[in-house]
Amino acid sequence: MNRGEQEDTTIYKVVVNHEEQYSSGLRPRESSRWRDVGKSGLKDECLAYIKEVWTDMRPLSLRKKMEEMARQQESSTSEER
C-alpha cells in the first residue's frame, strides 16, 4: 500500500468563529476568533457534522443586517396603510 492509499486516521476538531462560520482542523485555532464546538473525529465525520449544522452560509452580521432591513421595510409598509 503506498502513501496515497493509506487511510487517514487523523482526528480533527470542528471550530466556529464569531460570524458563525465553521471549519475543521487538526487542533483548535490559536486565535480567539475561533472556538471549539465540542465535535471531533475523522475528517469525513467532522465535515458531515458541519454540513448538518451550518445550514445558512451567510455570516451572522449579514443575517442580522438583512433582518433589520426587513423589519424596517415592514414598518414603513405598515405606516403607508
Residue, then its C-alpha position, 0 to 999 in steps of 0.5 A: m500500500n503506498r502513501g496515497e492509499q493509506e487511510d487517514t486516521t487523523i482526528y480533527k476538531v470542528v471550530v466556529n468563529h464569531e460570524e458563525q462560520y465553521s471549519s475543521g482542523l487538526r487542533p483548535r485555532e490559536s486565535s480567539r476568533w475561533r472556538d471549539v464546538g465540542k465535535s471531533g473525529l475523522k475528517d469525513e465525520c467532522l465535515a458531515y457534522i458541519k454540513e448538518v449544522w451550518t445550514d445558512m452560509r451567510p455570516l451572522s452580521l449579514r443575517k442580522k443586517m438583512e433582518e433589520m432591513a426587513r423589519q424596517q421595510e415592514s414598518s414603513t409598509s405598515e405606516e403607508r396603510 
